[in-house]
C-alpha cells in the first residue's frame, strides 16, 4: 500500500441518485422508483358535497369532518363555525377549488 495514495477500504461506489425536482419523474435508486408512503390514503373529495355541507351545516363543522380535518371540525362545532366568520371564509375558498380535490 502506498502511503501517499491510500486505497479506501470500501471500493464499490454508491450509485448516484438525482435530486427530486418539481414536475419531473420520481427519483430512482438502483433503477427502482422511490415511493414515499405517508401512511394515509388521500381520497379525492367532491367540491359540491363540501360546499353543500358548508352552506347547510358549516356552523357544526360538517365540511371539516368531510375533509377529514377532525380537529378543525371539533373547533367549528364548539365555536359555531368560528362565530360564522370561518364558515363564510371556507365557503368562498371552496368555491375556487377544483371539482375533485385532495386535502
C-alpha positions in Angstrom: 0.0 0.0 0.0 1.3 3.4 -1.0 1.3 5.9 1.9 0.8 8.9 -0.5 -2.3 7.5 -2.2 -4.0 5.2 0.3 -6.8 3.0 -1.1 -10.1 3.2 0.7 -11.4 0.0 2.4 -14.7 0.3 0.6 -14.0 0.4 -3.1 -17.6 0.0 -4.5 -19.1 3.3 -5.5 -22.6 4.2 -4.4 -25.0 4.8 -7.3 -25.7 8.5 -7.9 -29.3 9.5 -7.2 -30.7 12.6 -9.0 -32.3 15.1 -6.6 -36.0 15.3 -6.9 -37.2 18.3 -8.9 -40.7 19.6 -9.2 -42.6 18.4 -12.3 -40.1 15.6 -13.0 -40.3 11.9 -12.7 -39.9 10.5 -9.2 -36.4 9.8 -8.0 -34.9 6.4 -8.7 -32.3 4.4 -6.8 -30.8 1.3 -8.4 -33.3 1.7 -11.3 -36.2 1.4 -8.9 -38.8 4.2 -8.4 -38.8 5.5 -4.9 -42.4 5.7 -3.5 -43.0 7.8 -0.4 -45.7 6.3 1.8 -47.1 8.8 4.3 -49.4 6.2 5.8 -52.6 8.0 4.8 -54.5 7.3 1.7 -55.7 10.5 0.1 -59.2 10.1 -1.2 -60.5 12.7 -3.7 -63.2 15.0 -2.2 -66.1 16.5 -4.1 -66.2 20.3 -4.2 -70.0 20.3 -4.4 -70.5 18.0 -1.4 -68.2 20.1 0.7 -70.0 23.3 -0.4 -73.4 21.9 0.5 -72.1 20.7 3.9 -70.6 24.1 4.5 -73.7 26.0 3.5 -76.2 23.9 5.5 -74.1 22.6 8.4 -71.0 24.8 8.4 -71.6 26.0 11.9 -71.4 22.4 13.0 -68.1 21.9 11.1 -69.6 19.2 8.8 -67.5 20.2 5.9 -64.3 19.9 8.0 -65.3 16.4 9.1 -66.0 15.6 5.5 -62.4 16.7 4.6 -61.1 14.6 7.5 -59.9 17.6 9.4 -61.3 16.3 12.7 -59.6 18.9 14.9 -60.9 21.8 12.9 -64.4 20.1 12.8 -64.4 20.0 16.6 -63.3 23.6 16.9 -66.1 24.7 14.5 -68.6 22.6 16.4 -67.8 24.3 19.7 -67.5 27.8 18.3 -70.4 27.8 15.8 -68.1 27.8 12.8 -65.7 30.3 14.3 -68.6 32.6 15.1 -69.8 32.4 11.5 -66.7 34.1 10.0 -64.9 30.8 9.4 -67.9 29.4 7.6 -68.1 32.4 5.2 -64.3 32.2 4.5 -64.5 28.4 4.0 -67.4 28.8 1.6 -65.5 31.3 -0.5 -62.4 29.1 -0.5 -64.4 26.0 -1.5 -65.9 27.9 -4.5 -62.4 28.3 -6.0 -61.3 24.7 -5.5 -61.4 22.2 -8.4 -64.4 19.8 -8.7 -62.3 16.9 -7.3 -59.5 17.8 -4.8 -57.4 16.1 -2.2 -56.9 17.5 1.2 
